[in-house]
Amino acid sequence: MGESLASAYDAALSGATFIAEIVYGTLAIRRLGPLMVASVVTEVTVHQALGYAPVYTIPPLHVASLWELPLFLLMGLTLGALAPLFMGALNSARQLAARLPLNLPLRLALGGLLVGVISVWWPQVCGNGYSVVNDVLQHPWSLWP
């Protein structure tokens, strides 16, 4: 599974880490090591055999002032501190879905309906996210629409 994410999103180590943390629930080296090796081998193979180009075109980063660097550090620390809240929200959603008195196909349909309702106001939630990420990378972005 990590190999699929690695080759699809051109992110070998991120795919392995994501699978280890979300699916296995641990970053133990006995799980993470093989996932990383498999992800890197898959990504290299796919790119060499099929000639895939990177999914995202990342423009050069221009730091206007050295005063921006502490802000980047602050942003990294803040997002790192918020990561447990994100993981808690994922676990809560998983537990809520498991408690629903519906069989798996109906729970999946309910999830699809929920995404469909959300997409009425935010159509960016539909699809695989490529267009949204590329748009954020290529154009100035604001938190407020």
Buried (B, 14 or more C-beta within 10 A) or exposed (E): BBBEBBBBBBBBBBBBBBBBBEEBEEEEEEBBEEBBBBBBEBBEEBBEEEEEEEBBEEEEEEEEEEEEEEEEEEEEEEEEEEEEEEEEEEEEEEEEBEEEEEEEEEBEEEEEEEEEEEEEEEEBBEEEEEEBBBEEEEEEEEEEE
